Amino acid sequence: MANLKITLVRGLVNRKPAQRETVRTLGLHKIGQSVVREDSPANRGLVHAVRHLVTVEEVD
């Protein structure tokens, strides 16, 4: 199964609390930080909710 590399590219200042929690749930804390997560519908949904704050790449 493929993995997703998710990178935080925008800050969380002046964002809604739900968006902040979603970014924290993904495991991101600092701008420029990346995490690798399994490509699942749940993770895709989290990324979709904050798609304007992160970039996503598929990795093996």
N, C-alpha and C positions, 0 to 999 in steps of 0.2 A: 504494500500500500504506500502511496506517495505521502510526503510530508510537506508542510507549509512553513516557510521561513517568514515570520512576521516581524517587521521593524517599525518602531514608533518614530514617526518623522515630524510630528507636531506636538506642541505642549498641551497640558491639561488645564492651564489657567483659563478661567471663565468658561469652562465646559459644564454641562449638566452632570449632576451626581451619578446618574445612571451610566453615562459615558465613561466617567472616571472609574467606576466599579468594573465596567466591562474591560477596560484596559488593564486594570489590576488582575482581573480574573485570567486574562491571557498571560500574565506573568511579566508585564512590562512596567518599568519604573522610571527610566530615564530616556530622554530623546536620544535616538541613535542605537538604543539597545535592541537586540534581536533575540527571538526565541524560535525554536523549531517545535511545531506541534503536528500531531497526526491530522491528516486531511479527513475530517468527519463532518457530517451535517451540523453538529453542535458547534464545532469550531468555525465552520463557514458562517454560521449565523452570528457568532460573536464578532467576527471580522467585518461582516456586512454592517453591523450596527455602528462601527467606528471606522468605516472605510475611508473617511476623510482625514483620519489621524494616522493611519498606518499604510505601509506598502507590503505587498504579499508576493512571494516567489515560491514556485514549486521546486522542491529539491528531492533527491533520492536518498 
